[in-house]
């Protein structure tokens, strides 16, 4: 039974409902702390968690669940030491294999499954006019760098792109991006923000209905997924951005932290190695990894006629397998 929750999300309740058969949960009342960063965790421990609750946790009367499954900003290693409570009754829950935790809970996989509101039509089964789809809401260095390289290699017009960067924010984001990536001095975007549909700027993208983006997906060969995390110093972290092309039967390339495809396969999914060059997933140099991704996208853009049909036919059983696995999943705890 949850007796108190310091949470801003639905992830904890979803996890608790799925895991309520655990003897430890049945025997103990549960206090949930859901946090985005160490500062927030420390603030809750010091200012919100009562002395009575701390006493009960130390005595084993209550179980403390530390949930960082909705964010993965840092590679937390010593969360149980930070809270300074009886470790036997502190449980750490994360969505990243790079965060030391008791269990993995893939919250955004579950969220994507529960919000799937259509029967998808794979773009592999229809004639598409666009090479890729690349949705971006929040401007991050790797996302702006991706847009810049797409422009540089004449790939930008071949895809659906969005980037919610306001004109007055441009100089800041461009200078920040140049700290990490080699961006041409003459790179610019003619108009900002780049919008495909108001749903990409006015709604929480984690909760966008699949039916609202299907028209873009079914007209684009693959999804170029610019995940939340990218840099090698960040933990691997899968959000709804990755699970949307899976749910819509679309091949994908992940612009994210190295070894994330490896992590996705550990969850049971298949990727496209041998059809798409996925060597980028093993490249730990952040600049080189993005260049490898753009190089592979360029190669795919040059497929025509029989080669393009062969590409589609090889991808089709994989997207169907992934969709069936995703749609029929019963547990998101690993």
Secondary structure, DSSP 8 states (H G I E B T S, - for coil): -EEEEE-SSSHHHHHHHHTTTSHHHHHSEEEEEE-SSHHHHHHHHHHTS-HHHHHHHHTTSEEEEEEETT---S----HHHHHTS-GGGEEEEES-TTS--SEEB-HHHHHHHHH--S----GGGS--SEEEEE---S--HHHHHHHHHHHHTT-GGGEEE-B---GGGHHHHHHHHHTTS---TT---SSSSB-S-THHHHS-GGG--HHHHHHHHTTEEEEEEE-S--STTS-----HHHHHHHHTT-EEEEESSTTHHHHHHHTT----BTTB--GGGG---HHHHHHHHHHHHHHHHT--HHHHHHHHHHHHHHHHHHHHHHHH----B-
